[in-house]
Amino acid sequence: MTADANQWDPDDYDERHSFVYERSVDLLEVLDPQPGERVLDLGCGTGHLTHDIAERGADAVGIDADPEMIAQARETYPDLDFRLADARKFTLESAVEAVFSNAALHWIPGVDHDAVLDHVADALAADGRFVAELGGHGNVASITSALEAELTARGHDFEHPWYFPSTGAYASRLEQAGFEVQNVRLFDRPTTLEGEDGLRNWIEMFGDSFFEGVSDEECEAILDGVAGRLRESHYDGEDWTADYRRLRVRAVLD
């Protein structure tokens, strides 16, 4: 992941939220890493996709701003190169042929994305490619709307913590950073949150910033309220469904 206010539990992330990387394995086909290529995995989390890139013969390095995620990645894949670094500030000792990122960049505020893309461009060799997937416009809108309604009703401020851009907005930023955008698309990816507590687990994993300054007792009431608002439309009696929308891009340094 990238620098943010969320507190990450890497064990919980791998055990309950493995869909974050498992559902994006096909993104590696878009990247198409080649043997001997140098590839940076930006916001690598616990390192599973970095490992998959390396398994295809590339020289992969993963960076993430969360020390616990990096520690787990290093423990799981001790032969790979994982580094603690912020996507807005990172530097590499030598250029890479590709920068890859999955489910990480939406954690960075929109105001900081130009800095991210400038650093991606600086990291790439001539004609290098950038392949990324992040939350797109409308991602998990039902969940955030229910959270906003519950927080507001209880007198708490609501501030959206994520950056979910449209195709046009992100393509424009890429072009301004010196990229030629070869493909950009926004698509729905309904995602199962397993079990009766699936929605609660998801919010507790990814939604820390919603509950800053809120007591534990009040948090429980808010979580119950959100579940109540979404139960009829998003719960089938066994599992919840989150209304994921993903933005996927492939661009080359112009």
N, C-alpha and C positions, 0 to 999 in steps of 0.2 A: 504494500500500500504506500501511499504518499503521506506527507505530513498533514495532520489534522488533529481535531480534538478527541477523536474516538479512541477508546481504550481497547486494544486488541488482545484477544485470547487465542493464540494460535492453535491450541488443541481443540477448542470449541469450533474454530473456523474450519479446521480440517474434518472434524467429526460430523458437524451438523450442516455445514455450508459448503461442502465440496463441490456443489453444483456451480459455484462461481468459476472454477477452472474447468470442471468436467464438461460443462455445456459449451465451452468455447474452444474445445480441442480442434474443431474445424478451422479456427482462425490460424492455426499453424499451417494449414494448406495454403492460405492466402500469403502468409509469410514465405513459405517454401524455402526453409533454410538449407543451404548447401554445405557439403563437407568442406571444412577449412575456412568458411566464412566466420567473421567476427560479428556476434549478435548481442545486443544489449536488451535485457528484459527489464523494462522500466516499471517499477511498482510490482516487484516479483512476488510479494507475499511470502508464503512458505516454500516457494521454489519449485513447485511441481511442473509448471510449464517451462521453466528454465531448464529443468532436467530433460523434458521432452525435446527441447531444441537441441540440447547437447547430444541426445541419443541419435539425432539425425546427422551427426558428424560436425556440427558447428562448434566454434569456440565461444561458449555462452558465458555471459556475466550477468548477474542479477543485482539490482539495487532496489532498496526500499528504505523508507524513512522510519519505520518502526523497529526498534531494537529487538523486541521479542519475536517478531516475524523472521527477521534475519537470523537470530539465534537458532530458531527451529529449522530454517532452511539449511543452515550450516551443519546442524546435527543430522538431518535426514540425508543430505547429499554432501558429505565432507570433501569430495573430490572436486566440487564445483566452486566457482568464485562468486561469493556473495558479499556485497558491500552496503554499509549503512550510509545513505545519501538521500538528499531531498531532490525531487524532480525539477524544482525551480532553480537549483544551484549547482547541480552535479557537473563534474568534469571527468574526462577520461585521459589516460596517458597516451592513447593512440586512437585513431578513428575506427569506426565500425562500419560494416557494410549494411547493417540493418538495425533499426530500433523497433522493438516489439512492446506492446503494452495491452494488458487485458484487465478490465474492471478495476482500474486504479485512478485514471485521470479525472473521473467525475468527483473525486474527493478534493480536488484542488479548486479553490474559488475561481470563478470566471475571470476576475480581474488579474489573476496570476498566470493565465494560460498563455499569454504571449511570451512570457519568460520561459515557460516550459518548452514551447515550440522553438524558441531561439536556441535553447540548450540542446534540444534534439538535433536541430540543424547543425550546430557546432560539433556534435559528436559524430556525425555521419561523414563518411568518405564521399568523394564526388560521385554523383548519381546514386547515392545510397537511398534506401527505401525506409519508409515509416509505415508500420502496420499496427493499427490500434482498434480496440473496441472499448466503448464506455457507455454509460447510461445516456440515452438520448431523450429528446424532448418528450415529455409525458411519462417518463419512466416512473414506475410505482406511484402514479398519481393518486390512485384510490387510497393507498396507505398514508401518504403524506397529507391528503385532504382530511382523512379521518383523524390523524394526529393533530392537525391544525384545529379542527373543530373541537376536539376534546381539550386541548391546552387552552384555547381561547375561552371556552365555556367555563373553565376553572380559574380564569384570571391570569394565565401565564402567557408570556410573549412567545411568538412563534417566528422562527427564522429558518428558512430552508437551508440545509447545510451542504447541498450538493449542486454540482454544475451539470445540467442536462441540456446540451446545446441542440439546436436544429441542424439539419444537413447544410443549409446555406450559411449559417453563422460559423460553423466549424470549418467548412471549406474556405470561407473568406479568410479566416485566421491562418490557415495553412498556407494559402497563397501569399499572404502578407509576410509570412516567415520564410518565403523563398521556395515553397514546394509547388510542384505540379500535382494536382489532385487527379489520380487515375480512377478512383472509385470511392464513392461515399453513399451509404444507404442507411436508412432508418427502418427497423423492423420490430414487430412484436415477438416476444419470447415469453409466453406465459410460463411461470416457473413454480413448481410444486414445493411447498414448505411442509415437510412431512410431520404428521401427527397433530393431535389436538393443540399442542403448544407450539406448532410450527410458526405461526405469526408472531407470537410473543418472543420466541427465540430469535427470530429475524430482527425484530425491533431492538431487542436487548443487545444483539451483536453489532448492529450497524447504526443505531440511533442514539448513541450517548448524548450528542449535542442537543437533542430535543429536551433533555431532562436536567439540564444544568440548573442548580438551585432549587430543584424539586425534591421534596422529601421522599423517602422510600415508600411510605404509606400512600402518598399521592401518586407516585409512579404506578403502583399496583392498580389504583383506581383508574388511572388514565389508560393503562394497558387493557383493563377489562372493558372500558368504554370503547376503545378502538375495535376490539374484537366484536363487541356487540353491534357496532355500526356496520361491520363488514361480513358478519357471519352468514347472513342470508345469501349474499352474492359471491362470496369468496371461499366458503367452506362447504365441503361435500359430505360432511359427517365423519371423515377420516383425516383429510389433508386440506391445507389452505392453498390457494393459488395467488401468487403475486403477479401483478400486471407489469412485468418487465418490458421495456422497450430499449433496444440497443442501437447504438450508432457505430457503424464499422467503416473504417477508412483505410485506403492504401494510397500513399503519396510518395513521390520521389523528389529528391533534391534537385531543383531546377538549375 
